Amino acid sequence: MPETFVDLGFVTAPSGVVVLGMATWIDYWRELGDPLPVRAAAAAKTGGGHLRDEECEAVAVPAAADRPLAVRATTEPSAFDEEPTIATLEIALGLPWPEGAEGPVLLGDLPVDRSGMVVGDAVGLDAWTSLDDEPADGLADLSYWGRYQQEVHERFGGERMPSYEGDGGPYGWLDLPVAEAVALEAEISAWRGGLPGRGVATMVEKHVDYFTFRRAGLHHPLHVGAIEVGGCQVLGIDWCQGDHAVRHHGGRDWGQAFPVTLEADGAGGTVLRWTIPPYGEDEDEGDA
């Protein structure tokens, strides 16, 4: 039975190297030695390879630098809630499949990052901003929720925030200047001190890349969001936290890392594929 793919968008790779990596650690490579572009370029020169240093993991491969690279996926029902979740992620590399070459070519394997996965240009991703960085636009979102959120709403206002579930997200404000968001959070925190149990939580989320890709994917059924990083279009894939807890929580330490291959696309081109078997299959194989 032929696979049914869902188009997720595209990435650009002007450096000629595409990376699929873990969102939590994509900016941490430089802290461990050579930055991501150097490591990725070295892997791409050999035809592609798996990169790993402490918690950082990624796969890097050569790709066409002069065109958008389509990204698509097949899906399986989640073991958590039976909603669609990614089973196969495929990135068109814009390069011909070598004549006479046999495939697929195994490059390594990757676990699913609890904070999602990132596909993009190796050089562009070196500009990725994370939680400790400051946002380029100087803005942040502030949200609050909890037992006494209605009392906070009556006192401070705010609107329902977007969420993966659609309606019913926390209250808060979008696109505030960072200083204003921090000051308002402090004001709410000081005021809630008189509430029994202090039953309100608050969060300031600066518009760094780690946050904006997740916000961009809020209304996508597979939580995929496109953002610009380092002048390149990048796709971020947030992961349902329930699905991750049921299916991927153990990560590599529990054998939950999945094969990444180079394959022919059937039309003379080359694709990068990350294949996550249906829930239970990899566990059964591990017990065999």
Phi, psi and omega in degrees: 000126182295148178287146176252117184259150174248127178287130181255347183127209181211161172236163173240147184221070182298341177281347183083013178225126177254142179238136166247117186213177182275126187297324182301324191247007190295336179262003189264350183305318184295338178286343185255359182141235180299138178290166183306315182301323180292313180296317183293320179297320179296319178293319182295327180296336178267005181102354180124154180187171180267135178247135177209132176208112187053236183276348182284132175217144177196167169237137180234137182218155174290150181207163177294136183266352192248017183203159173293145181247115185289142177237133180216172184208154163259163184230160172225154175296136179294143175291346182274306186224008179067009172285156182299139173222157188292130176253320177224127174253128184231130180241119176286126187266354178070019181237149179288150172286129183303132182299130178081356182285144176265149179214174000286161178253116181282125179262337184150202178216159181225138169280166175272122179285134179303329180266007175105176182239157183230137175238125180182183180290138184299318180286317179301319183292344176292344177268002182305134177253139183238195192299330182274358182266169176260143182287143180296328182270357178071016186245164178208160172253143177238127179231158175215152182200168177132186186302323185252029182296329181293322177296320177295320180297319179295328182275319189246341182086208185107163181240162174298131181271152175294150179212167178298333182276359182089245179287160173090018175287179179291164171281158175162200183224137175263148166060047173270148168304141186306314182299321179292319179296317180295318180294319180291322176300317179296322180294317178296318181297321179292318182292323185288354180301337179272357181276140178302126178074000181049051190279046174220130175253149179231157177209130171257124179243105178292152182280054171276166185301323180304326180270319188292329178292327179288320177295322180295334182262010185302324185257010178267136183299336178251013175062039181259129179228139178259131176222167176258129179226123179059032180079009182238148173281128182238145172251129172252140180239100176287156183241134175306125184294327177294316179296319180296319181296321181281319193258326193234005191300325182288338179060205183300325183299336180250023176075015182260064172232141195236146192293140174243126187228157164262134183218158171283142184268002180089352179235020178093359181257175181245137177233153170262129182235134172243118189246120179252110184293158178305149182306129179103329184292315181291327177294319179297319180295323180292333181275345185291000000 
